[in-house]
Amino acid sequence: MENIVKIKKKSASNKIKRSSDDIAVDLIGGILLFLCGFVAILPFIMIAAGSVSNEKEIIATGYSVLPKGFTLDAYKYLFSNADQVINGYKVTVFVSFFGTFLSLNIITMASFVLYRKDFKARNVISFFFYFTTLFNGGMVATYIFAVRYLGIKDNLIALFLPHMFNVFYTIVMRSFMTTTVPTSIIESAKIDGANDLKIYFRIVLPLLKPALASVGMFIFLSYWNDWSNSMLYINSSEKVSIQYLLYKTLGAAANYERVAAAGDVALSVELPTETFKLAMTVVTILPIVFVYPFVQKYFVRGITVGAVKG
């Protein structure tokens, strides 16, 4: 027992003592890290505080980290038509999750094809992929093709089909495969009798979890923030996304105030235009804030993988 105590004391005494310079560097680094984090989160705090502030106070004194004249007028105006807002959320959630699922499947399969060196048409397909990054038909050609030939006007398919495939994410996924999926594993699986589908689903996909999380997060955000497809392809009010619904609501409020300022009509209710913008921002980014912590581990790993070898 005494020997154990002596060994512990000896090991404790052999610990490297930190110099005052090391402590100072760690302290300064911690302070800088805290300041960077605070500066990063400060805009979100000001947006949240401004969304529950009085409209006149915001216009007169500007934004702050604390609410000025606490009021929920912006949210009351935002949810004045609660059924439409809830329906817009349902559409956006469905399109974001289902579109992300389809996009990830198509992108990873295309990346797997480009990754396989034994695929003879690999270079030809790569050329066509890269060609679309330099030249494209533009919005008019895309709209004509989607409406006239695909017939997806006023259909929910139009909200995720135009963004289903992305060449950039395909290249990113292929680069990830190159660094994390050894060709020897695929060759061994082939020797064991596994076909391409079994190799893809049982070997490749499990190794792509970090890339799937990071790329999937970006795809999800593109679907979540999209409002242009609703404007172009959707006519029915029950099929529009929450972003386009809020965009129309804000536009209607701004037009109403413009007409009132011209003296054509009298404002019966003061519309909280500025605070409504902030409330709209809070409503649209809040779900992402809740989702991000669940994929943060894979998200960070997916971004940094390949940067350091070994």
N, C-alpha and C positions, 0 to 999 in steps of 0.2 A: 504493500500500500504506500509506504514511504517512497519507494522507488518511482511509483506512478506519479506521485505528487511532485517529486524532483524533476521528472521528465517534463511534466506540464509546465513547471516554473521555468525550466530551461528553454522549452519551445517558445514560451511567452516572451522570454528575454531576448530570444533570437529573432523576433519579429522586426521587420524593417521599420525604423522610426521615420515618420513623415516629417520632412523639414517644414519650416514656416513658409518657404516659397511654394511648396506643393499645396499647403492648406490655403494660401492666398489665391493660387491659380484656381483651385476647386471652388472657392467662395465666389470669385469673380465670374467664373463660368456658370455657376448656379444662378447668380443674379442676372447675368445676360440671358440665360435660358428662360428665366421667369419673365423678364421684360419682353422677350420675343414672343412668348406664349400669350402674355397680356395684350401686346399690340395686335396679335393675330385674332384674339377673341373679342377685342374692344368693339370692332364694328358690329358684331352680332349683338353685343350688349346694348349698344346705342340703338340698333334697329328695334330690338324688343322693347326698350324703354320708350322709344318714340311712337311705337304702335299703340301704346296705352296712354299717350299724352294728349293734351288739349291741342286742337288744330291751330288756334290763334297763338298759343305759347310757342309752338314749334316754328311758326312763321316769323314771330317777333324776335325770339332769342336763339333760335337754332337748336341743334340736337345736343343731348347730354346723356350721361350714363344712368341718370335717374329720371323717372317720369315727371313731367311738368303738368300739373293739373290732371291727375289720374282720371281717365275716362275710358270706357269700352265702346265709344261711338263707332270707331273704325271697324271693330269686329261685329257690332250689331248691323252695320251697313253691309259688311261682307257676307254675313249669314242671314241677311234679310230674306233671301230665297234659299233656305236651308236644303230643301229637297234637291234643287239643282246643283248645289255645291257638293252634297253627298254623292249624287249620281256622277258628277265630274270626277270625284275622287275614285269611285269604283272603276270608271273607265280608265283613268290614269294608272291605277294599281294593276289592273288586268293587263293593259298594254305593256307596262314596264316589266312586269315579271314574265309574262308569256313571251314578249318580244326578246327579252334578255336570254331566256332559255333557248329559243330558236336560234338567235344570233350566235350564242356560244357554241351550239352544236354544229352549225354550218361553218363557223370560223375555225373551230378546232379540227373538223374533218378536212377542210381545205388546207390547213396548215400541215396536217399529217401527210397529205398527198405531196405537198411541196418539200416536206422533210425527207421523204423516202427517196434515196439516191437511186434505187433500182427501178423507179417509175420512169419509163421512157419519155412520156410526154410532159415531164416536169418542167423543162425549160420553156416549152411552148405555152403552157398554162401560166407560168410566171410572167412571160412577156405580156400576155393579155391582161393580167392583173396590174402590172406596172403601167401599162398603156392607159388604163382608166384613171390613173392618178395624174396624168398629164393632160388628157383630153376627155371631155365628157359632153353629153348632149345638152346639159343645162336644165333649168327648171321647166321650161316650156315643153321640151321633148319628153321629159320624165312625166309631166302631167298628162300629155296626150297619150303616151304609152300606157300609163296606169288607168286612165279613164276609158279610152276607146278600145284598147286591146285586152286589158286585164279586167275591165268592168268592175272596178272596186270603188266607184264613186258612192259616197254615203255608206261606206262599209267599214267596220272596225279594222279589217285587214289593212286598210290604207294607212292606219296609224303606226303600224310596225313593219310592213313590207318594204317601204323605201329605204329603211335604215337596217335591214336585216343582215346585210353583208358589208363589211368594211375591210378594205385592202390593208390599211395601216395596222389594224389589230391582227390581221392574218399574218403579216410580217413579224409583228411582235411575238405572236404565239409560236411561229416557226422558229424564231431565234431562241425562245425559251426551251423548245423541244431540243434544239441543237446542244444546249448546255446541260440539260437535265435528263434526257432520255438517251442512254448509250445505244449505239447500233448493235452492240453485242447482245443486249437483252432481247432485241427483236429477232436477231438471228437465232438465238437459243430457243426462243418461243416457236419459231418456224420449224426448227429441227424437232421439237416436241410435238409438232402437228397442229399448232394453232394457226387459224386463218387470220386474215387482216382485221375482220370485225372483232374477233376475240382479243387480238393484240391491242386494238384501239381501246376497247372498253375495259379490259382487265389489267392492262399494263400502262398504256400511255395516259389515259385520263386520271388515274390515281396519282401519277407523278406531276400532273398539271394543276393541282389544287391551288397553289399560290398564284399562278398565272390566271386561272379561271376566276379567282376572287378579285384580282386587281382589274383585269380587262372587263369582267362582268360588272364591276362597280362603275366603270366609265360608260359602258353601254347602258346600264340602268339609268344613270344620270342623263344621258342623251335622250332616252325615252321619256324620263320624268319631266324634263324641262322643255320638251318639244311642244310647240303650239302651232307651228306653221302647217303641219299636215292636217290638223283639224280645220284650219282656215281654208286650205286648198280643196280638201276632199269631202268634208263632212257638212251636210246640210241640216240634219236633225239635231235639235238641241240636246237630246238625251244621249248623244254619242260623242259629244265634244269632251276634250280633256279639261282638267281643272285649270291648267295654265291659260288655255284659250278662253275659258269662261271668265276668269279673273281679268284677263286682258280686255275682253268686251265690256265687263262691268266698269273697269277703270276708264275706258274710252267713253262710255255713256255718261259717266259722272263728269268727266272733263268737258264733253260737248254741252251738257246741261248748264254747267257754270259759264261756259263761253257765251251761250245764248242769253243767259241771265245778265251777264256783264254788258252785253250789247243793248240791254233794255227791252228785249222782246217779251220776256216773261219775268215774273218775280219768284225768287227762291222761297218756297214755303218751308224748306228744311235746309239747314246749312250742311252741305256735303263735306265730309272729312277727306278731301282728296289726298293731301300729303300723308296723313297718318294712315290712310287706306293703302297707299303704296307700301308702307312699312309692314302693315298687318298682312298684306298679300305676300310679302317676302317671308315673313315668319311662317305663314301657313304652308308655303311651298317647300321650305327647306327643313322644317321641323321633322318630317318623317325620315329624311336622309340622315339627320343628326342621330336619330334613334337606331337606324340600320347600320351605320358605319362602325360602331364599336364591335359588332359581331364579326366583321370581316377585316378588321384592322390588322390582325396578326398576319393573315395571308396577303393582305393588300401591300403591306410594307415589304414582306419577303418577295412578293412578285415583282415589285419595282426594283429592288436591289439585287435580285439574283442575276448572275451573269456579269455583274460589275466587278466582282472579285472571283478569280479562279482559284481552285484548290480546295 
